[in-house]
Amino acid sequence: MRQNPSFVMTDVGEIRRLIERNPWVTLVSHTESGLVASHYAVLLDDAREDLTIVGHVGKPDDMIHGLGRGELLVVVQGPHGYISPGWYGDGPAVPTWNFVSAHLSGVPELLDTAENLRVLDRLVDRFERPMPHPRGMWAAPNDADFVERLERGTTGFRLTPTRVVGKRKLSQNRPGETVDHIVEMLRAEGPHANPALADEMARARAARSGL
């Protein structure tokens, strides 16, 4: 991901927020057979305060990726969307795409059975907790044999990235009033309405303005 000084995102807290809010990621490995990409949910490691993540892949994706033997690239994609040149005013302009994204790279550590079960339990809880009647991984009708068979079909991993590239392209290079207008248009009805991106832009604008 090409970096631009105007859009660089290095704050660990902001990248952690990005991962927490956007856990569905792309895993990319360079193997002897070429590039391999898969899609899985990840979590921040709850024992760490850095950018370490934990997750799992279903077998045989662990073998296809050569998981644990080489570098893994994890692509985290936050809110993104089209920005019309008409939203910039009357001057010359071209369309663009605003986005928030981070790339985490490193060699993952494979988890043992107990750690993998804990991560799988956390993952289920992460998404079941807001449900009206949450159903945990160990809840009936699941029993221990079922959960253990489930675990054997997965390979858990922990990745402490050795390289991080974060980018937040939210029209920071535009005047504040222009950003406000873009936010307004993203919240309005239309073919490119995007409330999530509008909220992210408004948040970044407020932070830059010290509001």
Secondary structure by P-SEA (a helix, b strand, c coil): cccccccccccaaaaaaaaaaccbbbbbbbccccbbbbbbbbbccccccccccccccccccccccccccbbbbbbbbccccccccccccccbbbbbbbbcbbbbbcbbbbbcaaaaaaaaaaaaaacccccccccccccccccaaaaaaaaaacccccccccbbbbbbbccccccaaaaaaaaaaaacccccccaaaaaaaaaaaaaaacc
